[in-house]
């Protein structure tokens, strides 16, 4: 009987610690939101100025990308 109670206590502690653990999802989501906000701000400024929205450029050649 004592071993069953001990097993239940260990299981309860394990489950609660897994439920409270943070996998880094909040930080990733915060970085994604910051990048989105920065991008939207740049887009709005470009629209007000009448210029084209800045776009990230790649130095990779099309042949190099086909390898991957």
N, C-alpha and C positions, 0 to 999 in steps of 0.2 A: 504494500500500500504506500509506503514511504517513497519507494522508487517511482511509482506512478505520479505522485504529487511532485516529486523533484523533476520528473520529465515534463509535466505540465508547466511548472514554473520556468524551466529553461526554454520551452517552446514559446511561452508568452513573452519572455524577455527578447527572444530572437525575433519574433514577429513584430514587436513594437519597435525594436531598433531598426529593422528593415523599413518599416513604415515611416519612420522619422528621418531616415537618411536622405540626403539631397544628392542627386546624381549630376548636378551641374547644369541641369536644364534651365534653371532660372537665370543663371549667368549667361548662357547661350542665347536665351530669348531676349535678355536685356541688350546684349551686343547687337543682335539682329534688329531690334527696334531702334537703337541708336543709329545704325547704318541706314535704315529706312528713312528715318527723320532727316538725316544729313542729305540723303539723296533727294528727298522731296523738297528740302529747302533750296538745294542747288537748282533743281528743276524750276521752281517758282521764280527764283532770281533770273534765270535764263529766259523765262517767258516774259517777265517784266521788261527785260532789256531787249527783247526781240532777237536774241541770239539762239543758236541751236544748243540744245541740252548737251552738256559734256558726257561723253561716252568713254568708257575704259577701252584702251587699245591694247592689243596683244602683239608682241614682237615675234611670236611663233609663226612659222610658215605653215601653209596648208599641208605640205608633205610631211612635216614633223608631226602634225596633229593626227594624220592618218595612221601613224605607227601605233598610237595609243588607242 
